[in-house]
Protein backbone atom coordinates (compact mmCIF):
# COMPACT_ATOMS: atom_id res chain seq x y z
CA UNK A 1 0.00 0.00 0.00
CA UNK A 2 1.69 3.19 -1.23
CA UNK A 3 5.01 1.46 -2.01
CA UNK A 4 5.12 2.38 -5.70
CA UNK A 5 4.43 6.04 -4.96
CA UNK A 6 7.14 6.14 -2.31
CA UNK A 7 9.68 4.59 -4.65
CA UNK A 8 8.83 7.11 -7.39
CA UNK A 9 8.23 10.41 -5.57
CA UNK A 10 10.16 12.01 -2.69
CA UNK A 11 7.06 13.93 -1.56
CA UNK A 12 5.25 10.61 -1.07
CA UNK A 13 8.24 9.20 0.80
CA UNK A 14 8.11 12.23 3.10
CA UNK A 15 4.51 11.41 4.06
CA UNK A 16 5.45 7.94 5.28
CA UNK A 17 8.56 9.27 7.03
CA UNK A 18 6.38 11.72 8.96
CA UNK A 19 3.81 9.02 9.74
CA UNK A 20 6.52 6.69 11.06
CA UNK A 21 7.86 9.47 13.28
CA UNK A 22 4.38 10.37 14.57
CA UNK A 23 3.62 6.78 15.55
CA UNK A 24 7.10 5.86 16.76
CA UNK A 25 6.94 2.71 14.66
CA UNK A 26 7.54 1.61 11.08
CA UNK A 27 4.08 2.00 9.59
CA UNK A 28 5.75 2.20 6.18
CA UNK A 29 7.31 -1.25 6.56
CA UNK A 30 3.94 -2.70 7.58
CA UNK A 31 2.25 -1.08 4.58
CA UNK A 32 4.87 -2.23 2.10
CA UNK A 33 5.72 -5.70 3.41
CA UNK A 34 3.02 -6.78 5.88
CA UNK A 35 2.24 -9.13 7.48
CA UNK A 36 -1.31 -8.79 6.18
CA UNK A 37 -2.83 -9.98 9.46
CA UNK A 38 -1.24 -7.07 11.32
CA UNK A 39 -2.20 -4.59 8.61
CA UNK A 40 -5.84 -5.67 8.92
CA UNK A 41 -6.00 -4.62 12.59
CA UNK A 42 -8.07 -1.43 12.56
CA UNK A 43 -5.50 0.40 14.71
CA UNK A 44 -3.04 -0.19 11.86
CA UNK A 45 -5.45 -0.08 8.93
CA UNK A 46 -6.65 3.43 9.70
CA UNK A 47 -3.24 5.17 9.79
CA UNK A 48 -2.06 3.03 6.85
CA UNK A 49 -4.92 4.13 4.60
CA UNK A 50 -4.48 7.73 5.75
CA UNK A 51 -0.76 7.72 4.91
CA UNK A 52 -1.25 6.03 1.54
CA UNK A 53 -4.00 8.48 0.61
CA UNK A 54 -1.92 11.51 1.54
CA UNK A 55 1.13 10.10 -0.27
CA UNK A 56 -1.03 10.07 -3.40
CA UNK A 57 -2.37 13.56 -2.68
CA UNK A 58 1.10 15.03 -2.13
CA UNK A 59 2.32 13.63 -5.45
CA UNK A 60 -0.74 15.06 -7.21
CA UNK A 61 -0.39 18.43 -5.50
CA UNK A 62 3.31 18.61 -6.42
CA UNK A 63 2.22 18.53 -10.05
CA UNK A 64 0.09 21.62 -9.65
CA UNK A 65 -3.31 20.00 -9.14
CA UNK A 66 -5.40 21.80 -6.53
CA UNK A 67 -8.89 20.91 -5.29
CA UNK A 68 -11.84 23.29 -5.15
CA UNK A 69 -13.56 21.16 -2.51
CA UNK A 70 -12.62 18.12 -0.43
CA UNK A 71 -14.58 15.23 1.06
CA UNK A 72 -13.77 11.81 2.46
CA UNK A 73 -15.70 8.69 3.40
CA UNK A 74 -15.48 8.00 7.17
CA UNK A 75 -11.72 7.77 7.88
CA UNK A 76 -11.19 9.60 4.57
CA UNK A 77 -12.47 12.81 6.14
CA UNK A 78 -9.17 13.00 8.06
CA UNK A 79 -7.24 12.75 4.79
CA UNK A 80 -9.47 15.43 3.30
CA UNK A 81 -8.79 17.78 6.21
CA UNK A 82 -5.03 17.27 5.98
CA UNK A 83 -5.22 17.91 2.23
CA UNK A 84 -7.16 21.12 2.93
CA UNK A 85 -4.62 22.33 5.49
CA UNK A 86 -7.00 22.13 8.44
CA UNK A 87 -5.20 19.34 10.31
CA UNK A 88 -1.52 18.40 10.39
CA UNK A 89 -0.42 15.02 9.08
CA UNK A 90 1.32 14.22 12.37
CA UNK A 91 -1.82 14.93 14.40
CA UNK A 92 -4.04 13.05 11.97
CA UNK A 93 -1.94 9.88 11.91
CA UNK A 94 -1.64 9.69 15.69
CA UNK A 95 -5.34 10.41 16.16
CA UNK A 96 -6.63 7.84 13.69
CA UNK A 97 -4.54 5.14 15.37
CA UNK A 98 -6.30 5.93 18.66
CA UNK A 99 -9.61 6.19 16.81
CA UNK A 100 -9.11 2.66 15.53
CA UNK A 101 -8.26 1.39 19.01
CA UNK A 102 -11.26 3.09 20.58
CA UNK A 103 -13.64 1.75 17.94
CA UNK A 104 -12.29 -1.78 18.28
CA UNK A 105 -12.56 -1.68 22.07
CA UNK A 106 -16.08 -0.21 22.13
CA UNK A 107 -17.75 -3.53 21.30
CA UNK A 108 -16.44 -7.02 22.19
CA UNK A 109 -15.44 -9.04 19.14
CA UNK A 110 -18.39 -11.00 17.81
CA UNK A 111 -21.09 -8.87 19.42
CA UNK A 112 -21.40 -6.40 16.56
CA UNK A 113 -21.75 -6.71 12.81
CA UNK A 114 -22.30 -4.80 9.58
CA UNK A 115 -24.13 -5.84 6.42
CA UNK A 116 -24.52 -4.32 2.98
CA UNK A 117 -28.11 -4.05 1.78
CA UNK A 118 -28.35 -3.92 -2.01
CA UNK A 119 -31.31 -2.90 -4.11
CA UNK A 120 -33.60 -1.44 -1.45
CA UNK A 121 -34.37 2.23 -0.76
CA UNK A 122 -33.30 3.93 2.47
CA UNK A 123 -36.81 4.42 3.99
CA UNK A 124 -37.55 0.70 3.60
CA UNK A 125 -34.20 -0.16 5.21
CA UNK A 126 -34.91 2.20 8.10
CA UNK A 127 -38.29 0.52 8.65
CA UNK A 128 -36.71 -2.93 8.56
CA UNK A 129 -34.07 -1.88 11.10
CA UNK A 130 -36.66 -0.39 13.44
CA UNK A 131 -38.74 -3.58 13.33
CA UNK A 132 -35.71 -5.84 13.76
CA UNK A 133 -34.07 -3.99 16.66
CA UNK A 134 -36.09 -5.65 19.45
CA UNK A 135 -34.27 -3.69 22.12
CA UNK A 136 -30.89 -3.92 20.38
CA UNK A 137 -29.10 -1.52 18.03
CA UNK A 138 -29.32 -1.77 14.24
CA UNK A 139 -29.37 1.29 11.98
CA UNK A 140 -28.07 2.52 8.61
CA UNK A 141 -24.33 3.23 8.93
CA UNK A 142 -23.18 4.11 5.40
CA UNK A 143 -25.61 5.57 2.87
CA UNK A 144 -23.25 4.99 -0.02
CA UNK A 145 -25.31 5.37 -3.19
CA UNK A 146 -28.80 4.62 -4.52
CA UNK A 147 -29.40 0.96 -3.78
CA UNK A 148 -26.33 0.51 -1.55
CA UNK A 149 -26.70 1.04 2.20
CA UNK A 150 -24.65 -0.57 4.98
CA UNK A 151 -26.32 -1.30 8.31
CA UNK A 152 -24.57 -1.79 11.66
CA UNK A 153 -25.36 -2.82 15.22
CA UNK A 154 -25.65 -5.90 17.40
CA UNK A 155 -24.91 -9.01 15.35
CA UNK A 156 -28.27 -10.67 15.98
CA UNK A 157 -30.15 -7.48 15.16
CA UNK A 158 -28.15 -7.01 11.95
CA UNK A 159 -29.08 -10.56 10.92
CA UNK A 160 -32.77 -9.94 11.67
CA UNK A 161 -32.72 -6.66 9.78
CA UNK A 162 -30.97 -8.32 6.82
CA UNK A 163 -33.73 -10.92 6.59
CA UNK A 164 -36.38 -8.19 6.91
CA UNK A 165 -34.73 -6.21 4.11
CA UNK A 166 -34.71 -9.26 1.84
CA UNK A 167 -38.38 -9.84 2.63
CA UNK A 168 -39.03 -6.19 1.71
CA UNK A 169 -37.43 -6.65 -1.71
CA UNK A 170 -33.66 -6.20 -1.27
CA UNK A 171 -31.66 -7.98 -3.94
CA UNK A 172 -29.00 -9.04 -1.45
CA UNK A 173 -27.97 -8.63 2.17
CA UNK A 174 -24.29 -9.41 2.70
CA UNK A 175 -22.47 -9.59 6.04
CA UNK A 176 -19.24 -7.60 5.85
CA UNK A 177 -15.87 -8.86 7.17
CA UNK A 178 -15.32 -6.00 9.62
CA UNK A 179 -13.87 -5.97 13.11
CA UNK A 180 -16.51 -3.72 14.69
CA UNK A 181 -19.96 -2.19 13.98
CA UNK A 182 -18.88 1.28 12.87
CA UNK A 183 -21.08 4.39 12.62
CA UNK A 184 -23.89 3.32 14.94
CA UNK A 185 -24.84 3.98 18.57
CA UNK A 186 -22.59 1.15 19.76
CA UNK A 187 -19.70 3.48 18.92
CA UNK A 188 -20.74 6.13 21.47
CA UNK A 189 -18.09 4.95 23.99
CA UNK A 190 -15.43 5.37 21.29
CA UNK A 191 -16.80 8.81 20.44
CA UNK A 192 -16.59 9.86 24.09
CA UNK A 193 -12.94 8.77 24.25
CA UNK A 194 -12.00 10.44 20.97
CA UNK A 195 -13.63 13.80 21.73
CA UNK A 196 -10.96 15.05 24.19
CA UNK A 197 -8.19 13.91 21.85
CA UNK A 198 -9.67 16.01 19.04
CA UNK A 199 -10.31 18.92 21.43
CA UNK A 200 -6.57 19.03 22.16
CA UNK A 201 -5.63 19.44 18.48
CA UNK A 202 -5.28 22.63 16.47
CA UNK A 203 -7.74 22.84 13.57
CA UNK A 204 -7.19 25.66 11.09
CA UNK A 205 -9.93 26.84 8.77
CA UNK A 206 -9.62 24.63 5.68
CA UNK A 207 -8.13 26.30 2.61
CA UNK A 208 -11.00 24.88 0.55
CA UNK A 209 -14.45 23.88 1.84
CA UNK A 210 -15.05 20.38 3.18
CA UNK A 211 -18.30 18.50 2.71
CA UNK A 212 -18.50 16.54 5.94
CA UNK A 213 -19.98 13.08 6.50
CA UNK A 214 -22.21 13.75 9.45
CA UNK A 215 -24.21 16.66 7.98
CA UNK A 216 -23.38 16.35 4.25
CA UNK A 217 -22.86 20.12 4.12
CA UNK A 218 -20.09 22.56 3.30
CA UNK A 219 -17.85 23.34 6.27
CA UNK A 220 -15.38 26.23 6.24
CA UNK A 221 -14.33 26.65 9.91
CA UNK A 222 -11.79 24.59 11.84
CA UNK A 223 -14.08 24.21 14.85
CA UNK A 224 -16.80 22.78 12.61
CA UNK A 225 -14.30 20.32 11.15
CA UNK A 226 -13.40 19.09 14.63
CA UNK A 227 -17.04 18.78 15.64
CA UNK A 228 -17.82 16.74 12.56
CA UNK A 229 -15.02 14.27 13.29
CA UNK A 230 -16.38 13.75 16.80
CA UNK A 231 -19.97 13.17 15.74
CA UNK A 232 -19.18 10.95 12.74
CA UNK A 233 -17.93 8.13 15.00
CA UNK A 234 -21.47 7.07 15.91
CA UNK A 235 -23.41 8.76 13.09
CA UNK A 236 -24.02 7.38 9.60
CA UNK A 237 -21.76 8.33 6.70
CA UNK A 238 -24.04 10.24 4.30
CA UNK A 239 -21.85 9.73 1.25
CA UNK A 240 -24.61 9.92 -1.33
CA UNK A 241 -25.67 13.31 0.02
CA UNK A 242 -22.04 14.47 0.16
CA UNK A 243 -21.62 13.80 -3.55
CA UNK A 244 -24.97 15.42 -4.33
CA UNK A 245 -23.90 18.51 -2.35
CA UNK A 246 -20.71 18.76 -4.42
CA UNK A 247 -22.63 18.41 -7.68
CA UNK A 248 -24.94 21.19 -6.50
CA UNK A 249 -21.82 23.38 -6.23
CA UNK A 250 -21.05 22.72 -9.89
CA UNK A 251 -18.48 19.94 -9.40
CA UNK A 252 -18.26 17.70 -12.46
CA UNK A 253 -14.84 16.06 -11.91
CA UNK A 254 -13.98 13.90 -8.89
CA UNK A 255 -10.42 12.71 -8.14
CA UNK A 256 -10.12 9.81 -5.69
CA UNK A 257 -6.72 9.64 -3.99
CA UNK A 258 -5.54 6.53 -2.18
CA UNK A 259 -5.89 2.76 -2.45
CA UNK A 260 -8.65 1.42 -4.69
CA UNK A 261 -11.46 2.99 -6.68
CA UNK A 262 -14.49 2.23 -4.51
CA UNK A 263 -15.51 5.87 -4.12
CA UNK A 264 -15.17 6.48 -7.85
CA UNK A 265 -17.66 3.70 -8.46
CA UNK A 266 -20.09 5.18 -5.95
CA UNK A 267 -19.77 8.64 -7.51
CA UNK A 268 -20.62 7.24 -10.93
CA UNK A 269 -23.77 5.68 -9.49
CA UNK A 270 -24.80 8.85 -7.65
CA UNK A 271 -23.91 11.51 -10.23
CA UNK A 272 -24.15 10.06 -13.70
CA UNK A 273 -22.27 12.11 -16.30
CA UNK A 274 -19.55 13.31 -13.93
CA UNK A 275 -15.90 12.45 -14.56
CA UNK A 276 -14.06 10.26 -12.05
CA UNK A 277 -10.27 9.93 -11.87
CA UNK A 278 -8.01 8.29 -9.33
CA UNK A 279 -4.46 8.36 -8.03
CA UNK A 280 -3.04 5.30 -6.27
CA UNK A 281 0.24 4.64 -8.10
CA UNK A 282 2.56 6.39 -10.58
CA UNK A 283 0.62 5.20 -13.65
CA UNK A 284 -2.73 6.47 -12.38
CA UNK A 285 -1.09 9.73 -11.29
CA UNK A 286 0.26 10.29 -14.79
CA UNK A 287 -3.07 9.56 -16.47
CA UNK A 288 -5.01 11.75 -14.03
CA UNK A 289 -2.65 14.72 -14.47
CA UNK A 290 -2.92 14.35 -18.24
CA UNK A 291 -6.71 14.14 -18.12
CA UNK A 292 -6.97 17.24 -15.94
CA UNK A 293 -4.55 19.13 -18.20
CA UNK A 294 -6.72 18.26 -21.19
CA UNK A 295 -9.79 19.63 -19.43
CA UNK A 296 -7.92 22.82 -18.54
CA UNK A 297 -6.79 23.33 -22.11
CA UNK A 298 -10.28 22.78 -23.44
CA UNK A 299 -9.27 19.56 -25.22
C-alpha positions in Angstrom: 0.0 0.0 0.0 1.7 3.2 -1.2 5.0 1.5 -2.0 5.1 2.4 -5.7 4.4 6.0 -5.0 7.1 6.1 -2.3 9.7 4.6 -4.7 8.8 7.1 -7.4 8.2 10.4 -5.6 10.2 12.0 -2.7 7.1 13.9 -1.6 5.3 10.6 -1.1 8.2 9.2 0.8 8.1 12.2 3.1 4.5 11.4 4.1 5.5 7.9 5.3 8.6 9.3 7.0 6.4 11.7 9.0 3.8 9.0 9.7 6.5 6.7 11.1 7.9 9.5 13.3 4.4 10.4 14.6 3.6 6.8 15.6 7.1 5.9 16.8 6.9 2.7 14.7 7.5 1.6 11.1 4.1 2.0 9.6 5.8 2.2 6.2 7.3 -1.3 6.6 3.9 -2.7 7.6 2.2 -1.1 4.6 4.9 -2.2 2.1 5.7 -5.7 3.4 3.0 -6.8 5.9 2.2 -9.1 7.5 -1.3 -8.8 6.2 -2.8 -10.0 9.5 -1.2 -7.1 11.3 -2.2 -4.6 8.6 -5.8 -5.7 8.9 -6.0 -4.6 12.6 -8.1 -1.4 12.6 -5.5 0.4 14.7 -3.0 -0.2 11.9 -5.5 -0.1 8.9 -6.7 3.4 9.7 -3.2 5.2 9.8 -2.1 3.0 6.8 -4.9 4.1 4.6 -4.5 7.7 5.7 -0.8 7.7 4.9 -1.3 6.0 1.5 -4.0 8.5 0.6 -1.9 11.5 1.5 1.1 10.1 -0.3 -1.0 10.1 -3.4 -2.4 13.6 -2.7 1.1 15.0 -2.1 2.3 13.6 -5.4 -0.7 15.1 -7.2 -0.4 18.4 -5.5 3.3 18.6 -6.4 2.2 18.5 -10.0 0.1 21.6 -9.6 -3.3 20.0 -9.1 -5.4 21.8 -6.5 -8.9 20.9 -5.3 -11.8 23.3 -5.2 -13.6 21.2 -2.5 -12.6 18.1 -0.4 -14.6 15.2 1.1 -13.8 11.8 2.5 -15.7 8.7 3.4 -15.5 8.0 7.2 -11.7 7.8 7.9 -11.2 9.6 4.6 -12.5 12.8 6.1 -9.2 13.0 8.1 -7.2 12.7 4.8 -9.5 15.4 3.3 -8.8 17.8 6.2 -5.0 17.3 6.0 -5.2 17.9 2.2 -7.2 21.1 2.9 -4.6 22.3 5.5 -7.0 22.1 8.4 -5.2 19.3 10.3 -1.5 18.4 10.4 -0.4 15.0 9.1 1.3 14.2 12.4 -1.8 14.9 14.4 -4.0 13.1 12.0 -1.9 9.9 11.9 -1.6 9.7 15.7 -5.3 10.4 16.2 -6.6 7.8 13.7 -4.5 5.1 15.4 -6.3 5.9 18.7 -9.6 6.2 16.8 -9.1 2.7 15.5 -8.3 1.4 19.0 -11.3 3.1 20.6 -13.6 1.7 17.9 -12.3 -1.8 18.3 -12.6 -1.7 22.1 -16.1 -0.2 22.1 -17.7 -3.5 21.3 -16.4 -7.0 22.2 -15.4 -9.0 19.1 -18.4 -11.0 17.8 -21.1 -8.9 19.4 -21.4 -6.4 16.6 -21.8 -6.7 12.8 -22.3 -4.8 9.6 -24.1 -5.8 6.4 -24.5 -4.3 3.0 -28.1 -4.1 1.8 -28.3 -3.9 -2.0 -31.3 -2.9 -4.1 -33.6 -1.4 -1.4 -34.4 2.2 -0.8 -33.3 3.9 2.5 -36.8 4.4 4.0 -37.5 0.7 3.6 -34.2 -0.2 5.2 -34.9 2.2 8.1 -38.3 0.5 8.7 -36.7 -2.9 8.6 -34.1 -1.9 11.1 -36.7 -0.4 13.4 -38.7 -3.6 13.3 -35.7 -5.8 13.8 -34.1 -4.0 16.7 -36.1 -5.7 19.4 -34.3 -3.7 22.1 -30.9 -3.9 20.4 -29.1 -1.5 18.0 -29.3 -1.8 14.2 -29.4 1.3 12.0 -28.1 2.5 8.6 -24.3 3.2 8.9 -23.2 4.1 5.4 -25.6 5.6 2.9 -23.2 5.0 0.0 -25.3 5.4 -3.2 -28.8 4.6 -4.5 -29.4 1.0 -3.8 -26.3 0.5 -1.5 -26.7 1.0 2.2 -24.7 -0.6 5.0 -26.3 -1.3 8.3 -24.6 -1.8 11.7 -25.4 -2.8 15.2 -25.7 -5.9 17.4 -24.9 -9.0 15.3 -28.3 -10.7 16.0 -30.2 -7.5 15.2 -28.2 -7.0 11.9 -29.1 -10.6 10.9 -32.8 -9.9 11.7 -32.7 -6.7 9.8 -31.0 -8.3 6.8 -33.7 -10.9 6.6 -36.4 -8.2 6.9 -34.7 -6.2 4.1 -34.7 -9.3 1.8 -38.4 -9.8 2.6 -39.0 -6.2 1.7 -37.4 -6.6 -1.7 -33.7 -6.2 -1.3 -31.7 -8.0 -3.9 -29.0 -9.0 -1.4 -28.0 -8.6 2.2 -24.3 -9.4 2.7 -22.5 -9.6 6.0 -19.2 -7.6 5.8 -15.9 -8.9 7.2 -15.3 -6.0 9.6 -13.9 -6.0 13.1 -16.5 -3.7 14.7 -20.0 -2.2 14.0 -18.9 1.3 12.9 -21.1 4.4 12.6 -23.9 3.3 14.9 -24.8 4.0 18.6 -22.6 1.2 19.8 -19.7 3.5 18.9 -20.7 6.1 21.5 -18.1 4.9 24.0 -15.4 5.4 21.3 -16.8 8.8 20.4 -16.6 9.9 24.1 -12.9 8.8 24.3 -12.0 10.4 21.0 -13.6 13.8 21.7 -11.0 15.1 24.2 -8.2 13.9 21.8 -9.7 16.0 19.0 -10.3 18.9 21.4 -6.6 19.0 22.2 -5.6 19.4 18.5 -5.3 22.6 16.5 -7.7 22.8 13.6 -7.2 25.7 11.1 -9.9 26.8 8.8 -9.6 24.6 5.7 -8.1 26.3 2.6 -11.0 24.9 0.6 -14.4 23.9 1.8 -15.0 20.4 3.2 -18.3 18.5 2.7 -18.5 16.5 5.9 -20.0 13.1 6.5 -22.2 13.8 9.5 -24.2 16.7 8.0 -23.4 16.4 4.3 -22.9 20.1 4.1 -20.1 22.6 3.3 -17.8 23.3 6.3 -15.4 26.2 6.2 -14.3 26.6 9.9 -11.8 24.6 11.8 -14.1 24.2 14.8 -16.8 22.8 12.6 -14.3 20.3 11.1 -13.4 19.1 14.6 -17.0 18.8 15.6 -17.8 16.7 12.6 -15.0 14.3 13.3 -16.4 13.7 16.8 -20.0 13.2 15.7 -19.2 11.0 12.7 -17.9 8.1 15.0 -21.5 7.1 15.9 -23.4 8.8 13.1 -24.0 7.4 9.6 -21.8 8.3 6.7 -24.0 10.2 4.3 -21.8 9.7 1.3 -24.6 9.9 -1.3 -25.7 13.3 0.0 -22.0 14.5 0.2 -21.6 13.8 -3.6 -25.0 15.4 -4.3 -23.9 18.5 -2.4 -20.7 18.8 -4.4 -22.6 18.4 -7.7 -24.9 21.2 -6.5 -21.8 23.4 -6.2 -21.0 22.7 -9.9 -18.5 19.9 -9.4 -18.3 17.7 -12.5 -14.8 16.1 -11.9 -14.0 13.9 -8.9 -10.4 12.7 -8.1 -10.1 9.8 -5.7 -6.7 9.6 -4.0 -5.5 6.5 -2.2 -5.9 2.8 -2.4 -8.7 1.4 -4.7 -11.5 3.0 -6.7 -14.5 2.2 -4.5 -15.5 5.9 -4.1 -15.2 6.5 -7.9 -17.7 3.7 -8.5 -20.1 5.2 -6.0 -19.8 8.6 -7.5 -20.6 7.2 -10.9 -23.8 5.7 -9.5 -24.8 8.9 -7.7 -23.9 11.5 -10.2 -24.1 10.1 -13.7 -22.3 12.1 -16.3 -19.5 13.3 -13.9 -15.9 12.4 -14.6 -14.1 10.3 -12.1 -10.3 9.9 -11.9 -8.0 8.3 -9.3 -4.5 8.4 -8.0 -3.0 5.3 -6.3 0.2 4.6 -8.1 2.6 6.4 -10.6 0.6 5.2 -13.6 -2.7 6.5 -12.4 -1.1 9.7 -11.3 0.3 10.3 -14.8 -3.1 9.6 -16.5 -5.0 11.8 -14.0 -2.7 14.7 -14.5 -2.9 14.3 -18.2 -6.7 14.1 -18.1 -7.0 17.2 -15.9 -4.6 19.1 -18.2 -6.7 18.3 -21.2 -9.8 19.6 -19.4 -7.9 22.8 -18.5 -6.8 23.3 -22.1 -10.3 22.8 -23.4 -9.3 19.6 -25.2 
